[in-house]
């Protein structure tokens, strides 16, 4: 797919020759790209940067997360096994201060960072010496809306998976849900059953349907968000706080959904990055749109409705990079992946994702 897209993205733009004038626009490589990768999807997110960068004619230095160092070595090894010269893709174990020095190195032409909002700020601040563009794929507080004409069961199944997939450790995971009053009670019943059905266990066990949290600090952080919501009027539909597996091991967090939430609660405003979600009742599409846009994030939003026209109107009014209809938390390589507001800047995937790895050069000849 990347090769197919590169043929569209990297081919020269040409114009008819008139009056002995030759004009062309080429997409030239930028040079050395510094990729700073995240731990939650350690292969996929790196692939989305490295492959188009190399296809565009660049070289790559990869800094993988210290939680997934072997994935960085994997890319280094894979390119060498494929016959690429040693310098095309190189993996480097570095601390944050060294990473800042690399960002400022004269040979680094661009940075591709995937991680937290705080990490994105740190990367931007580290670039003190150069006029350099960078791609920042940051956090989200993604919303789902169950409209008045939605298939409630389908919405509950999709949104429960959107909250709990990868134990909620996804930048595009669903973190807040707005439900039209017509369906509110039934939705709570259906989604509650689904949250209670998850089995927390060793990911290598065939019985496991929800794995542990990667960071030791996460269970307590999630508990604080849940406690804040309960203290401010939310009601617990499903969830039992921090947990261990059947053998008393692991740091898990019980899949948790809360009803009667308000847009002012931390669970509705801050990125959770775990299997918890707040649910709020709304009376109209307009109210849902207003509450969804009332966020410092803008990565994805989803609407569940039988009306394509309603979905188009919803999507046009929402400030985010991707709009879903009757689905959520999905990535398509043909479509650009981008965020608005605190969710980042720049684009990956699609033919437009190659633009960050090229510079336009104009050719203007008088023959």
C-alpha positions in Angstrom: 0.0 0.0 0.0 2.8 2.5 0.8 4.5 1.8 -2.5 1.2 2.3 -4.3 0.7 5.6 -2.5 4.2 6.7 -3.1 3.6 6.5 -6.9 0.9 9.1 -6.5 2.6 11.3 -3.9 6.1 11.5 -5.3 5.6 11.7 -9.1 6.6 15.0 -10.6 4.0 17.6 -11.6 4.4 18.5 -15.2 2.8 21.2 -17.4 2.5 21.5 -21.2 5.5 23.1 -22.9 4.5 26.5 -24.3 6.6 29.2 -25.9 9.8 27.2 -25.2 9.1 27.0 -21.5 9.7 23.8 -19.5 8.0 23.7 -16.1 8.1 21.0 -13.5 7.6 20.5 -9.8 9.5 17.7 -8.1 9.2 16.2 -4.6 12.8 16.0 -3.4 13.9 14.2 -0.2 14.5 16.4 2.9 17.5 14.4 4.2 17.7 12.8 7.7 14.5 12.2 9.6 14.5 11.7 13.4 11.7 9.4 14.5 10.8 9.4 18.2 8.4 6.4 18.7 5.7 5.6 21.2 5.5 2.3 23.2 1.8 1.5 22.8 1.9 0.5 19.1 5.7 0.1 18.7 5.6 -1.4 15.2 2.7 0.3 13.5 3.3 3.9 14.4 7.0 3.6 13.4 6.1 2.0 10.1 3.9 4.9 9.3 6.9 7.2 9.4 9.9 5.1 8.3 8.5 3.5 5.2 7.2 6.6 3.5 10.4 8.5 4.5 12.6 5.9 2.9 10.4 5.6 -0.2 10.8 9.4 -0.5 14.6 9.0 -0.6 15.5 9.9 3.0 17.5 8.3 5.8 16.1 7.7 9.3 17.4 7.7 12.9 15.0 5.9 15.2 14.7 6.5 18.9 12.3 4.0 20.3 10.7 4.2 23.7 12.8 2.7 26.5 9.8 0.4 27.2 10.1 -1.2 23.8 13.8 -1.1 22.8 13.8 -4.4 21.0 11.3 -3.0 18.5 13.8 -0.4 17.5 16.4 -3.0 17.0 13.9 -5.0 14.9 13.6 -2.2 12.3 17.4 -1.8 12.2 17.8 -5.5 11.6 15.0 -5.8 9.1 16.3 -3.1 6.8 19.8 -4.7 6.8 18.4 -8.1 6.1 16.4 -6.6 3.2 19.7 -5.5 1.7 19.6 -1.8 2.5 22.9 0.0 3.3 23.6 0.3 7.0 23.0 4.1 7.1 19.4 4.1 5.7 17.7 3.2 9.0 19.6 3.3 12.2 18.3 2.7 15.7 19.9 4.7 18.6 19.3 4.2 22.4 19.4 7.7 23.9 18.3 9.6 27.0 16.1 12.7 26.6 19.0 15.1 26.9 20.8 13.4 24.0 17.6 13.3 22.0 17.4 17.1 22.3 21.0 17.4 21.0 20.0 15.1 18.0 17.0 17.3 17.3 19.3 20.3 17.1 21.9 18.7 15.0 22.4 20.5 11.7 21.9 17.3 9.6 18.4 16.5 11.1 15.9 17.9 8.6 12.7 16.9 10.4 11.3 15.2 13.5 8.4 12.8 13.6 7.2 12.4 17.2 4.4 10.2 18.6 3.5 10.5 22.3 2.0 12.7 24.9 1.1 16.4 24.7 3.9 17.1 27.2 6.3 15.2 25.1 5.3 17.1 22.1 5.9 20.4 23.9 9.3 19.1 24.9 10.3 18.2 21.3 9.2 21.6 20.1 11.1 23.4 22.8 14.2 21.3 22.0 14.4 22.8 18.5 16.1 26.0 19.4 18.5 26.4 16.5 16.7 25.6 13.2 13.7 26.6 11.2 12.5 23.0 11.0 9.1 21.5 10.5 8.0 18.5 12.6 5.1 16.1 12.8 3.6 15.7 16.3 1.1 12.9 16.8 -0.2 13.5 20.3 -3.0 12.7 22.6 -6.8 12.6 22.4 -10.0 12.7 24.4 -12.1 11.2 21.6 -15.8 11.3 21.8 -18.6 9.1 20.5 -22.2 10.2 20.0 -25.2 7.9 19.9 -27.9 9.8 18.0 -31.6 9.5 18.4 -31.9 7.0 15.4 -28.9 4.9 16.3 -28.8 1.1 16.4 -28.2 1.0 20.2 -26.7 -2.5 20.4 -24.3 -1.8 17.5 -23.3 1.4 19.1 -22.7 -0.2 22.5 -20.6 -3.0 21.1 -18.5 -0.6 19.0 -18.0 2.0 21.7 -17.2 -0.6 24.4 -14.4 -1.9 22.1 -13.3 1.6 21.3 -12.8 2.3 25.1 -11.2 -1.0 26.0 -9.1 -2.0 22.9 -5.5 -2.3 23.9 -6.7 -1.8 27.5 -7.6 1.8 26.5 -3.9 2.6 25.7 -4.6 4.2 22.3 -4.4 7.8 21.4 -7.7 7.4 19.4 -9.4 5.4 22.1 -13.0 6.5 23.0 -12.8 8.4 26.3 -16.2 10.1 26.5 -19.7 9.2 25.2 -22.7 11.3 24.6 -26.1 9.5 24.2 -29.4 11.0 23.0 -32.0 10.9 25.7 -34.1 8.6 23.6 -31.6 5.8 24.0 -29.8 6.7 27.3 -31.2 4.0 29.6 -31.0 1.2 27.1 -27.5 2.2 26.1 -26.3 2.1 29.8 -27.8 -1.4 30.2 -26.1 -2.7 27.0 -22.7 -1.1 27.5 -22.7 -2.1 31.2 -23.1 -5.8 30.2 -20.2 -5.5 27.8 -17.8 -3.9 30.3 -18.6 -6.5 32.9 -17.8 -9.3 30.4 -14.1 -8.5 30.0 -11.6 -11.0 31.5 -8.5 -9.5 33.0 -5.6 -12.0 32.7 -2.2 -12.7 31.4 -2.2 -11.6 27.7 -0.7 -15.0 26.8 -3.7 -16.8 28.3 -6.5 -17.8 25.9 -9.1 -16.6 28.4 -7.7 -13.0 28.5 -9.8 -10.3 26.8 -8.2 -7.3 28.5 -4.5 -7.0 29.4 -2.6 -4.9 32.0 -1.6 -1.3 32.0 1.9 -0.6 30.7 2.8 2.1 33.2 3.0 1.6 37.0 1.4 5.0 37.6 -1.7 4.4 35.4 -4.0 2.5 37.7 -3.8 5.2 40.4 -4.2 8.0 37.8 -7.4 6.3 36.4 -8.7 5.8 39.9 -8.3 9.5 40.6 -10.4 10.4 37.5 -13.1 7.9 38.5 -13.2 9.1 42.1 -13.4 12.7 40.9 -16.4 11.9 38.7 -18.2 9.9 41.5 -17.6 12.7 44.0 -19.2 15.2 41.5 -22.4 13.2 40.9 -21.5 10.4 38.4 -22.9 6.9 39.0 -21.0 3.7 38.5 -22.3 1.3 35.8 -19.4 -1.1 35.7 -15.9 -1.2 37.1 -14.0 -2.2 40.3 -10.9 -0.1 40.2 -7.3 -1.4 40.1 -7.1 -5.2 39.9 -4.7 -8.1 39.5 -5.2 -11.2 37.5 -6.4 -14.6 38.7 -3.0 -15.4 40.1 -2.7 -12.0 41.9 -0.2 -10.6 39.4 -0.2 -7.7 37.0 -1.4 -4.1 37.2 -4.8 -4.0 35.6 -7.7 -1.6 35.7 -11.2 -2.9 35.7 -13.1 -1.7 32.6 -15.2 1.2 34.0 -18.1 3.2 32.7 -19.8 6.0 34.5 -23.2 7.5 33.9 -24.6 11.0 34.7 -21.2 12.6 33.8 -20.8 16.3 33.1 -18.5 17.9 30.6 -16.7 19.7 33.5 -15.4 16.4 35.1 -11.8 15.3 34.7 -12.9 12.1 33.0 -14.6 14.1 30.3 -11.8 16.6 29.8 -8.4 14.9 30.4 -6.9 12.1 28.4 -7.3 8.9 30.4 -5.3 6.3 28.3 -7.1 3.5 30.0 -10.3 1.4 29.9 -12.5 4.0 31.5 -15.2 6.2 30.0 -17.7 8.9 31.1 -21.2 8.9 29.6 -23.4 12.0 29.4 -27.0 12.4 28.3 -27.9 15.0 25.6 -31.1 16.1 24.1 -30.1 17.0 20.5 -27.3 16.7 17.9 -26.5 20.4 18.5 -25.9 19.8 22.2 -23.7 16.8 21.4 -21.6 18.7 18.9 -21.1 21.6 21.3 -19.9 19.3 24.1 -17.6 17.3 21.8 -16.0 20.5 20.5 -15.6 21.8 24.0 -12.2 20.1 24.4 -8.6 21.0 23.9 -8.2 17.8 21.9 -9.3 17.1 18.3 -8.2 13.7 17.1 -11.3 11.6 16.2 -15.0 11.6 16.8 -17.7 9.1 16.0 -21.5 9.2 15.4 -23.9 6.3 15.5 -26.9 6.9 13.2 -28.7 5.3 10.3 -28.6 8.6 8.4 -25.7 9.4 6.2 -26.9 13.0 5.9 -26.9 13.4 9.6 -23.4 12.0 9.8 -22.2 14.5 7.1 -23.7 17.4 9.0 -22.2 16.1 12.3 -18.7 15.7 10.6 -18.8 19.2 9.1 -19.4 20.7 12.5 -16.8 18.7 14.5 -13.2 20.0 15.0 -11.2 16.8 14.6 -8.9 15.0 12.2 -11.1 11.9 11.6 -14.9 11.5 11.7 -16.4 8.0 12.0 -19.8 6.7 11.2 -21.0 3.6 13.1 -17.5 2.7 14.0 -14.5 4.1 16.0 -10.8 3.6 16.7 -9.9 2.5 13.2 -7.1 3.5 10.9 -7.2 3.4 7.1 -3.9 3.8 5.2 -5.7 5.6 2.3 -6.9 8.3 4.6 -4.8 11.0 6.3 -4.2 10.7 10.1 -4.1 14.0 11.7 -5.2 15.9 14.8 -6.4 19.4 15.6 -5.7 21.5 18.7 -3.6 19.7 21.3 -3.8 16.4 19.4 -0.9 17.6 17.3 0.2 18.9 13.9 1.1 17.3 10.6 -0.2 14.3 8.7 0.7 10.6 8.4 -0.7 7.9 6.2 -2.4 8.5 2.8 -0.7 10.1 -0.2 -0.6 13.3 1.8 1.5 11.8 4.5 4.5 11.8 2.1 4.5 15.6 2.0 6.3 15.9 5.4 9.3 13.9 3.9 9.7 16.0 0.8 10.5 19.5 -0.3 9.0 21.0 -3.5 11.5 22.1 -6.1 10.4 24.3 -9.0 12.0 23.8 -12.5 11.6 26.8 -14.8 13.5 26.4 -18.0 13.6 28.6 -21.1 14.5 26.3 -23.9 
